Amino acid sequence: MILIIILYFVSPLITPKPLNLTGAHVLVTGGSSGIGKALAINVAKQGANVTLLARNKNKLQEAKVEVEKHFINKDTQSIICISVDISKEYEPVEKAVKQAEEKFGAVRLLINCAGTSIAGVFEELPVTEFKRMLDINYLGSVYVTRAVIPTMKKEHKGRIVFVSSQAGQLGLFGYTAYSASKFALRGLSEALQMELKPYDIRVTMAFPPDTDTPGYAEEQKTKPRETHLISEVAGLFSPHEVAKTIVEDSIKGKFFSYMGLDGYMLSSLTCGMSPVISMMDAAQQVVTSGIFRVISLFYLDYFDRIVKKCKNDKQTEDKKSS
């Protein structure tokens, strides 16, 4: 009890000052649809000036109109959309970021949300998909972050968000290409946070579960049955509730951003050597890790039984058809 009281009073001493988004420059990649657009709407409601980066010009313009409807001060707030493929080369990305900074000044909050997913059995996935996942989900975030950091460092202020996935916390059937690209963001985030902490720049890793977006709907068309059944365990979230959590956590400077009880358990289980901004959070991770590991064993057993059943069902169908 005494330890808890001490942690309660010590915790604010290591917690960074919340970021005020009023008039701040927020840059969102993949902001033309899904979670990215929901994130842009969320920060617009808090008075931010918004830059959206995405490839599709038509979708960008549609998103621009929708985001503008949520400005709290139409006289002072603004939004620009820049069409660029962040996964190809660094130079065009750097040029786009400079264009945005000329308009709104230094980026205060960068949200790396651009990404794509594909599900399929390892040996059935085209090998080109593994590179495509890394190019979009990993290198795209590297390029934009690299372009934004110099001005953040000069001003000793900023937040950087990497939108990963719960499939970036544990490997699941059908996600050999996707999970690998999302796991890569974790290593980048931890190393980068150590470099940027002296400059009062905080990194947030967001681990959203399945979210009701156009990308999710597209993925459902080719997702293996095993992946469908396993993914159903965590449920389906709306883009706006996911965006709300991500923005709130990044403003506070939290390293982990998660949704729901499953998200809390996964983040505690996989915390490893990740940084914390609260001694209370650290204490919770220590206390809950044991019981959460026990619970995870039941999850893993359930997933294994799903995979085995699907395998047996396929073999039965093959025998009937032969």
N, C-alpha and C positions, 0 to 999 in steps of 0.2 A: 504493500500500500504506500509506504514511504517513497519507494522507488518511482511509482507511478506519479506521485505528487511532484517529485523532483523533475521528472521528464516533462511534465505538463508545463512547468515554469521555464525550463531550459529550452524547450522546443522553439519558442518564438525567436530566440537569439540566433538560431542558424537558418531560420526561414527567410527567404528573400522578400523584398518589398514587392507587393503586387503591381503588375503592369497596368497602367491606365490607358485604355484604348481610345479615349476621346481625342480626336485629331491625329491619332497615330497612324502610321503607314503599315498596313497589313498586306502581305503578299501571299496569295494562295495558288499553288499549282494544281492542275486538274480541277479548276474552279468552275468549269462549264456545266457540270452535272453532278448528281449523286451527293456524296458526303462533302466534296469540295464546294459545291454551290451552297449547301446548307451551312458550311463554315463561313462563307462570304456573307451570307444573310445574317448570321449570328453576330459577326463583328460589326456589320453595318448598323445593326440595332444598338450598338454600344458607341456609335459616333466615330468609327474609324474611316479612314480613306483606304480604298481597296484597289489592289492590282490583281487581276486574274491572268494566269498563264495557262494556255491550253492550245491544242492544235486546231480544232475545228472552229473556224471564224463564225459560222452561223450560230453554233451553240453558244459561243462566247457572247455574241450580241444579245441572244435571248436571255442568257444569265444576267447580263448587264442591266437589262430592263427590269428584271425581277428583283435584283439586289437593290436597285435605286428606289424601289417602292418602300424599302424598309429603312431608309435614311431617317434619322431622328432630326437632322438639320439639313435640309436640302440646299441651304445657302452656303454652307461651309464644307459639306461632304462631297466627295467625288469618287468616281471609279473609272479605271482604264483597263482595257482588255488588250493583251498582246498575244498574237498567234505565233507560237514557237514550239518546235519539237525538242523537248528537254532531254530526250534520250539519245540524240545523234552526236552532236559535237558541243564542246564547251563554249566556243566563241559566240555563236548566236544567243546562247543563254546569257552570257555575260553582257552582251549588248542590250538584251531585253531588260535585264535588271537595272542597268545604268539608265535606260530610258525611264523606267519607273521611278528611280531615285531622283531624276531631274524634275519629275512632276511632283512628287510627294515628299522628297527628302529621304533620309535613311530609313530602312525597313526596321520597324520595331518588333514585328511578329512575322516570322516566316513559317508557313504551314506547308510542308511537303506532302501533298495529298495525291498527286498524280500517280496512278498505278493501274495495273491490270492483273487479271488472274486467269489461270487455266487449270483445269483438273483432268487427270487421266492417269492410267496405269503407267508406271515408269517406262517400261519397254515399248509401250505403244505411243508415247509422246514423241513427236518429231524432235530431234536433237536441237534444231534451231530455236525451239521454244524455250530452252534453258537459257540461251543467250538473250533472247528477247525479254524474258522476265528480269534478268539482271540489268539489262540496258534501261528498261523503263522504271522498274521498282527500286533499283539501287542507284545506278549511275545518274539517273535523272535527278534524284535527291542530292547526290554529291555535287553535281554541276551547279544547281541553283544555290545550294548552301555555300559553296566555294565563292560564288559571286557576291553573296550578301555579307559575308563575314567581315571583310575589310572595314566597311563603314561602321558596323556594329562595334568592332574592336576600338575604333577611334573614339566612339562616344561612350564606351563602357556601359552599354545598355542593349538589351534585346532578348528575344525568345525565339527558339528554333524548335519546330515540331516535326517529327518523322511519323507519318501515319503508317504503322505496320499492320498487324492483324493478329488475332489469336492463333492463326496458323504460323505466326512468327515467334510463338512461344513454345509450341510443341508440334512435332511433325505428325501429319495425319495422312491416312490412306488417300492417294490421288493427288497429293500436293507436293510431290518431290521437286518440281520446278518452282512452284509458287513459294512454298515454305522457305526454300533455300535463299531466295531473293529477299524475303522479309527478315529472315534470321540475320542476314548480312547487315541490315540497318541497325541491329542491336549492337554489334561490335563497333560500328561507326559511331553510334551515339555515345557509348560509354567512353571511348577514347577521346571523342571531340569534347565531351563535357569536361573532362580533366584539363584539356587545353584552354577552354573558354571560361572556366569558373573564375580565374583571377580578373577577368574583364567584366564580371557581373552579367554574363550571358548564360542563360539557362536552356538546357536541352530537355525536351519532353518526348518520350516514346509512347505513342498511342496504340493500343491494342484493341480495336473494335471487333466485335463478333460479326456474324452475318448481318448485313444491313440491306434493307429494301431499296436497292438502287438499280438503275438500268444495267450496270455492270454485273450485278448479282443475278438479274433475270437472264442475261446472256450466258452466264456461266452455268446456269441450271440445265441448259440444253445439252451439254456434253458431260456433265458431272457423273462419275460412276455411282452405281447404287450404294456401294459401301460408303462413299463420301456423303451422299445424301443422308443416310441413316445416322452417321456419326455427327454430322453438322446439326441435325435437328435437336440435339441435346441442349445446345446453348440458346436456342430460340432465334427469332428474327427481330432486329431493332429498326427503328425509323432513322433516317439520316439526320433529322433535326435533334433528336435526343442524343445521338452520338456526337454531333457537332457541339452541342451545348456542353457536354462533359469535357471534350477535348479543349475547348476554349477556356473553360473555367480552370482546368488543371494547368494549362500552359501559362495563364495569367499569374497563377500562384507560384509557378516555377517548379512544379512537381516533375520528377523524372518519369514516373509511370502514370499513364492515364488508362483506365480500364472501365468497363461497364458491367454491371450486374454481379451477382454472387460468384458465378463461374470466373468472371474476369478478376475479381478480388483474389480468389483462391489461386489462379494461375500466376498472377503477379507476385504473390507471396512465395509460391513454390519455386519460381524462376528468378527470384531477386538476385541471387548470386552475390557479385561484388558491385552491384549497381549503387549509384549515389542516392542519398536521401536528403531531404530538406527539413525533416522533422524527426526528433528523437522518439516521438510517439509512434510514428510509422515504423521506425526501425525496431522498436520494442514489439510491435504487433507482428512483424515478420518473424522475429525470433520465437515468440510464443506460439504462433500458429503453424509454423513450418512442419512440425512433427505430425499433428493431426491431419493437416492438408495432404501430407505425403501418403498417409494411410488411405484417405478418401480417394486420392488419385489412383491408387492401385485397383480400386473397384471400377473406376472409370476405364482404366486400361484393359482390365479383364472384359468389361462390357464391349469395348471397341474390338478386341480380339475375337470375341464370340460373334460379333456382327460380320467381321471379315470371313471367318470360318464358315458361317452359315451361308453367306453369299457364294462362297467357293463351292460348297456342297450343292447348292441350288443350281449353279451353272453346270456342274458335272451331271446332275440328274436330267437337266434339260437337254444336254448334249447326247445323253444315252437314249432319250426318247426320240430325238430327231434323227439318230443314226440307224 
